[in-house]
Amino acid sequence: MKGERENLNIVVVGHVDHGKSTLIGRLLYDTDSLPAGAIEKVKKISAEKGKSFEYAYLLDAFEEEQKQGITIDITMIQFFTKKRDYVIIDAPGHKEFLKNMISGAASAEAAFLLIDAKEGIQEQSKRHGYILSLLGIKKVYVLVNKMDLVDYSEERFNEIQEQFNEFLNNLNVYPEKYIPISAFNGQNITSKPSEMPWYKGDYVLECMDKIEKAKGIEEKPLRFPIQDVYKFDDRRIISGRIESGSLKAGDEIVIYPSGKTTRVKSIEAWQNKDKVDVISAGMSVGITVEDEFFNKRGEVICHKDDHVATANIFNANVFWMGKNNLERGKKYKLKIATQEVECEVFSINKIIDAASLKTNTELNYIKKNDVAEVTIKTKTPICFDAFGNIQAMGRFVIIDNYDTAGGGIISNVDDVINRQVTNIKSKNITIRKRLVSRKDREEVLGQKGKVVWFTGLPGCGKNEIAVKLEKKLFDIGKKVYYIDSANVRFGLSSDLAFSPKDSYEQTRRISEVANLFADSGTITIVTSVSRFREAREYARNVIGKENYAEVLVEASNEICKKRNPNAFSEDCDSVMDYEKSEYPVIALNINDAEFNSDKKAEAIIDLLDL
């Protein structure tokens, strides 16, 4: 049986006169991908107009064949090479292209952006570059067309490359290659031309065949949005559609946004003959889990090491189709996978008119057919991925009353603030985009950023263990930093006393600082009494459960007083009322005031695999 051929979707964008239709016509012609009679038809049209054979007309003939009298707003043009099948996505206007990309009717993995070598970079070229940035398409190839009109000048080619790179790089678009071509003459499309001996790179088709396709959706991290939970005899069956990855009985899973962990007990089926061992992307399935949690629609199941982003504030690109304007601050409903949550546009960062691609500076509402970069705030945290990674988890719709009025995509999760954001006093702010991700930093450092949070009564010995832990990790080459809450009180928290309210605020401040250190890829050690359970839970949620390890150092009051006579002074009022955490922590018991802190530090390194 013949294996299924690989398919790659490419969008071609460019100024109206820069040769897009001619290029597509050439690709169809040179790969023998045209419908019967199309070439004869174009020869006849060209002759009637007194022109030589026009490859651009091939596109019209192809589209006419596809439409068959039906009005469509996007064309999927198929052709093939020996390596794989291709779909060229072509839309009659920016508006249709954006709408289809954002709504999911079209999906491009790579883009060809055409520039006329003679005319150079036009405003429209820049706007198309912006569209690619907006949609998060990373694999961009710039084709410098009509090289025959500039005598195949290497100098002109280099000039355009330098100028356009300067512009695109500001949009975080970094082209894979610049290719000089003449679409009309077929130069550098399917073979190397003798006219440009200075160009040593691949011709267009060669380049296309070398584009690495994103790995299959079943090989990506597991994303299993819960659709419903059914009580069936003595089983609670969690049902839904797996959007990416695969799953089997025995797998350790995490259920977001709660972060609860369990294992898959069984894969369910209506009949025994339908039972399978492994379920994967695209399958509608039912499972049972080992622990009896209260699971509900909208939660997302992931594997332990590939967690989904969870937040209630994030950046997105929105295409608005509602009859009423999308207003900043107004309440809407947002749907992503099986999740439904109330949301509002917290800030509008940039608006683009989809027809003209002009920027609008009025930032309080978005009109019909406009595209905007916005910051969205939801009432409760939701789970999502970057659209470019897992489309089903990076695409959403916005409901106004009962109408689907807009669509959007999340282009980046590296700039997400992973926590429940509530009382924000300043409204003129947005989440800034970043070019270096946490993953990038961790790969360079060769370690995971995490926080080891030592808690316990004053005098219990947590500080002595922490300083030894920092030294041992430093000596083996780890990037590590120790934050002592006592030192923080000399600066960042010099305005705080030891009242319950101030103690909570001290923990909150330390957790925010520790989170920044961990985000940089640093192993961050914190010592803080942090006696309130709720305050430590805040720290755990801000830092992220997967990046946070809580170590409770337990010692009797007698040992604490012996080790630190000032531990229970009037300044530290009620410090003995320590509230233990309800989630699992590492407990270190100190039975002797003269304990061996070296051994305790070594035990932590072994337990946490630091």
N, C-alpha and C positions, 0 to 999 in steps of 0.2 A: 504494500500500500504506500502510495506516495505521500511524503510528509507535507504538512500544510506550509505554504510559503509565507515568509515574513512580510509584514506590511508596514510602511512608514508614511505618515502624513506630513506634508510640507506646505506651508503657506507662502505665496509669492506676493510681496508688496512692493510698491514703487510709485513714483510720480506718474501721472496719466500718460505722459509722452515719452517715458524712459524705456519702453520696449517690453513691458510685461507680457502682452498678448503674443508678440513675436517670439519671445523666449518659450512660452508654453507651447505655441504652435510647433516650434522647432523640436522640442522634446517629444511631442506626440509623433511628429513625422519621422524623426531619426530613430525612434524605438518601435516603429511599425505598430503604433497603438491606436490608429485612426479607424473609425467605422468605414465600412465599404462605401465607396463613391464619394467620400469627402474630398479627396485630392482632385478628382475630376471637376467637382463642384467649384472648388476654389480656383482652379485653372480658368474655368468659364467666367467667374466673377471678376478675376484679375484682368482677363482679356477685355471684358466689357468696359472696364474702367480705364483701359489703356495702360495697365501697369504690368510689371513682371510678376511672377508668382509671389503672393503675399502670405507669409506664414501666419500673420495675425488673423487672417480670415479663417484659418483652420480651427481656431478656437471658437469662432462664431458657429461654424458648421457642427463642431462637437457639441456645443451647448444646445444648439437647436435640436439636435438628435436626442439629447438628454431630456429636454423640457417637454417636448411633444405637446405643446399647447398649454402646459400648466405653468403658471407663474411661480417661480421659486426665487428665493433671495440669496441662495448660495449654490455654487456649483462644485461638485466633487469630480475632478478630472483624473481618470485612472490611466496609468501606463506601467510598463514593467521593464526591468532589465534582467540579465541572467541571474543576478543575486536575489532580487526581491520585487514585490509589487509596490507601487507608489500611488498615493492620492495627492494631487495638487488641489489645495483649497483656494478657490477663487470666488470673491464676492464682488457684486457690482458697486458697493460703496463701503466706507469704513463702518457706517452704522450697522449694516447687516453682518459684517464680519465680526464686529465686537459682540453684537447680540448673540450670534451663533456660538462664538467661542465661550462666552460667559455662561450661556444657557446649556451648553453641552451638545448642541447640534453639530458642532464642528470641533475638532481637537487636533491642533498642530503640535508636532514634536520638534520641528525645525522650521527655519524661515530663510527664504532668499529675499534679500532687499536689493532692488535694482537702482543704480545710479547712472545717469547719462554722462559719459566721459567728457563730452563737449560742454554741456550746460552746467555740469557739476552739481554740487549739493544744493537742492532747493529747500524751501521751507517745508514743503510736503514730505521730502525725504526725512527731515528731522522729525516730523510728526509721526511718520510711520515707525521710526526708531523708537519713539515714545510708546506707541501702541504695543510693540514687542516687549518693551520693558514692563508695561502695564499688565500684560498677560503672563509675564514670567517665563517667556520662551528663551531658553539659554543658548540653544544651538543656532546661531545666526551667521549666515554667509552673505557677504556683500559682493554682488556681481556688478562690476564696472562695465557697463554696456557701451556699444557704439564706438569701440576703440578704433575702428576704421576711419572715423571722422576726425581723429586727432593723430593720424599717421602712426598708430600703435605706439604712442609715446610712453616710455617707461617713466619718464619724469612726471607726466601728467597723472599717471596711475598712482605713483607714490604720493603726489600732492593731495589727491582725493583721499587716499588711505589715511594720511596724517590728519587732514582736516576733519574727516568723519569720525575717526577714532576719538579725537578730542571731544567731540559732541557726545557720541554714544557712551563713552566711559563715564561721563557725568550722570548718565541714566542707569548706570550699573549694567550696561550691555557691552560685552566684550566679544566681538566677532571672532569666529573660529578661523576664518580665512577671507581674503579679498581675492577675487578671480577676475582677470581682465577678459572680456568676451566681445564678440560681435554676433548678436543673436540673428540678425538678418542674413549674414554671410555664413552662419553656422560655425564660427571660429571659437575654439576652446569649449564647445558644447559636448561633442561626443569624441573629439580627437584633438591632439595638440596641433596648433597652427604654426606654420613656418614663419609667419609674419611677426611673432613675438618670441624670438629665441631667448630673450632676457627673462621670461617667466618660467620658473623651474617647478612650479606647483602642479596640482592635479587639474584636469579639465572638469567641467561641471558634473557629468555623469559619474566620472571616477570618484569625485568628491562625495556625491550623493551616496554611492555604494559604500563609502568608508564611514558614513555617519553611524555612530553607535546607537542602536535603538535602546531605549530604556528597558530595564529587565521586566519580564512579564509580571502582571499584577499578582499572580499567585506566589511569586518569589519575594514580593515586598513585605514589609511588616504587617502582622495580623491586625485587621480592623473588622470587628464584628459588632455592628450596632444592634442593640436589642430592640426587636420589634414588639414582642409580647412575651408574657410568662404564663404558661398554662399549668393548672393543677390536674394531673392525670394519674389515677390510682394513688400510689404513695409518692409519686415523682412530681417535682416542679421542673417543667421543661422550658428552657430559655430558647426562644425561636428568633430567627432573623435571617438576613442575607449577608454572607461574608463578602465584604467589599474588596479585601486584599489579603494576601497571605494564606496560610493553611493551618489546620488545627487537628489534633488527635487526642484520644483518651490518654490521661496521665499528664498532659501539658500543664505547666504552672501558668496561670493567667492573672491579670490584674484588671479589675473592673473600674473604669473611670466614669465620672470625675471623683468618686469616693476614694479610689486608690486601694480598695480591699483586694486581698490576694486569696486565691483558692486554686484547686486543680479540677480539670475536666474529668468527671466521673464516667460519663458514657456519651456516645454519639447515638442519637435516637433516630428511628425510622418507623413509618407506619407499618411496614411488613418486614419480617426478618430477611427476605430475599433482597430488600433494598439497602440493607445495612452495609456501610463502608467503614474502613479503618481511619481514613484521612478525608477531611472535608476541606475544600479550598474555594478561592475567589469565584464569585458568580453563583455559588450554590446557596439555596434557601434551606436552612437546616434547623435541627433542634438538638440541644445538649442538656445534660444535667451536670451539676458541680458538686463537689464534696461538702462544701459548707452551706448552711441554710442562711443565705443573706436575703434581705428584701430587695430583689432586683426589679427594675422597672424599665419601661420603654424609654429609649433615648440614651441609656447608658451604653458605653462602648467597651468591648472586651479586647484586650491586647495581650501580647506576650510580655513577660516581665522586663526583658531587655530592650524592647522597642515601644516605649510609651508614646501615647498621643499627646499633643499639646492641650493643656486645659487652662482656660482663663475666661474672664468675663469682659476683657477689653483687648481689642486687636485691630490691626490695620487691614483694610480690604479695598478692592477695586470694584465699584458698583456700576452697573448699567441700569438706568432707570427707565421704565416703560409705563409708569402709572399715569392716569389722567390728571391726578393732582400732583403738585410738586412734592419731592422728598424733602421734608423739613428737618432741620437740625433740632434735636430735643424732643421731637414728637415720638409717641410710642407706636411701634410696629411689631409684627410677629416675624421672627426669623426661623427658617427651617433648614437644617443641615443633616443629611442622612435621616435618621428617625427622631432627631431632636427637634423640639419646638420650644421657643423661649421668647419672652418679651424683650425687645431691644430698642435702642435709640441711636441716632447718629450723634456721637459725642462731639466730633469736630469734622469739618469738611476741609481737606488740605489742598485739593486742586480739582478744578472742574474743566473738562474738555468737551467742547461741542463736537458730537460724533460726526456731523456732516462736514464741518469745515476744519475740524481739529484745532480750533482756536481756544486759547485758555481764557476762562472766565474768572475774574477776581472777586465776584460777589459770592461770599462763602457761607450763606445762611440757608440756601435751599438748592435743590438740583431739579432742573426741568426735564420733561419727557425727552428721551433719546440722548440725554447727556451721560457722559462717563465721568466718574469722580473717584479720586483717592480719598478715602474717609477713615476715621477711627470709629469703630462701633463698640458700644457698651451694652452688654446683655444683663438681664436682671439677676441671673444665676450663671455660674461657670458652664461653658460648653466645651466639647472636645472637637478638635479639628487638626488638619494637616495642611501643609502648603499644597496648593492646587497642582503644582508641577510634580509633586511626589505621589500623592494619592488623590486623584481627581474627585472621587465621590465624597471624600472627607474635606475637600478644599473648595467645594462649590456650594452656594446656598441661594435660597430665594427669600424675598421680603414680601410679606403679606400686608396690604393696607386695607383695613376692614376685612372683607372676605376675598379680595382680589389679589392675585399674584401680580405685583406691580414692579418688581425689580429682581435682578439677579446679581450675584457677585462671586468673586473668587478671592481666596486668601493667598497672596503671592509669596509670603515669607513668614516663617514662624520663629526665626532667630531673634526677632525684635519683640517677641511677645512677653508681656509681664505676667508670669505664671502665678497668679493668685487672684482672690476675690477683691477687686478694687471697689471701695464703697464711697466714702466721703472725700471727694476731690474738690477742694475749694477753688482752685484755679481752673477756668474753663478754656483759656486760650492756649492749650497745650496739645501735643500729639505724640505718638510713639515714634521716635526717630528710627529710620532705616539703618541697618548695619551691614558692613561688607565682610566682617570676620565673625564667624559663628562660634558658639561655645565648643562645638564639635571640632572645628578647625584648631582652636587653642589647645584642646585636650590631646589632639593627635600630635601636635608639635611637641607638647610637654611629655607625652607618653604616660599620662595619668588622667584619672577622672577627678574633676573638681567635686569636693564634698565637704560637709561640715560634721565634725565630731563634737557634740555638745555635752560637756561635762556639767552635771547639775548635782546638787546636794547641799547639806547644811554648811555654814561657815566653819572652817576648821576640819572638814571631813577628809581632806587630803587631795581634793581634785586638782588644785593648782600644781602640787608637786608632781602628780602623774602627767599633767598636761605639758609642763616644761621638759620632762624627760621624753615624752612622746614627740614633741617638736624636734628635739636634738637628734633622736634616733632616726626619724624620717629624713631630716636634713642630711645626716651623715650617709644615708644610702642614696642621696641624689634627688630626693623628692622636693618639689616646690611646695613649701609649707609655711603657714603663718599662724601665730597664736594670739588670740584676742582675749585679754584678761578683763573681765567686767569692772574690776577695781580700777584699772588704768583708764577705762572709758569714762569713769566718773570724774576724772581730772579735766576732761575736755568736752567731748560730745554730750555727756550727761551731767555736766557740772551744775545744771539748774535743777537736778532732781534730788529728792530726799529718799527716805525708805518707807514711805507710806504705801499702802496697797496700790493706789493709783499710779504713783511714781515707779514702783517696782515693775508693774506691768509695762509702763512706757519704756523703762530701761531695757527690758527683754525685747520689746518691739524694735527699738533702735539697733540693738546688737544683732538681731536676726536680719535686719535689712542690710547692715554692713557685711555680715558674714555671707549673705547670699551673693553680694557683689564679688567678694573674694572667690567664692566657689565658682561663680560664673566665669571668672578669669582662668579657671583650671587649677586653682590652688586648693590643696588640702588645708582646710581651715579648722583650727582647734579653738573652741570657746569654753571658758569657764565662767559660769554664772549660777548663783543660787537659784534664780528663776523658780521661785517656790510655787507659783500658781500654775496649775495644770493647763488652764486656758491660754496662758501666755506662751507656754512651750508648744502647745498645739498650733498657735499662730506661727511660731518660728518654723515648725515642721511643714506647715502648709506653704509658707513663703519660699522656703529653701527647696521644697519638693521632697516628698516621702522617700524617693529613690536616692536622694543626695544627702539625706539627714540620718545621722546615727546618734541616738541619745544614750549617754552613759550615766547612770545614777550611782554615785559614790556614797555608800551607806556606812555611817559610823554612829556609835551611841553618843548621846549628849556628853557623857563623861570624857570620851576620847576627843571629841571636838573641842571641849573646854581645855583639856590638857594640851592639845596641839595649838590652840589659839585662844588664849585667855580673854581676848577682846571680842570673841566671836558673838557673844550674846549681850552686847552692850545695849544701852537705851536707844542708840542710833538704829540698831537692827531690830526694831520693835516687831514682835510676833513672827520672827523669822523661823521659829520652831514649828509653826503650823504649816508643814510642808505637804503639798498635795501630790500624790503619786500619779503617774500617767496611766491611762487605761489601755494604751497600746503597748506592745512588747518593747522593752528597753534592755540594754546590757547593764547588769547589776554587778558592781564591785564592792565586796564587803571588806571593810577595814576593821580588824579585830584588835589591832595593836597600834598605839600612838607612834611607835618606831617602825612602821611597816616598810617593806622594800618597794619603793616607787618604780624602780627599774623593771622589776618583774611584772608589775601591773601594766606598765606602758607596753612591754613586749606582748602581754596577753591581748591588749587592744589591737596591736598590729596584726596578730594572728587571726583574731576573731573577725576583723573587718577587711582582711586581705589588703592592707594599705601598701 
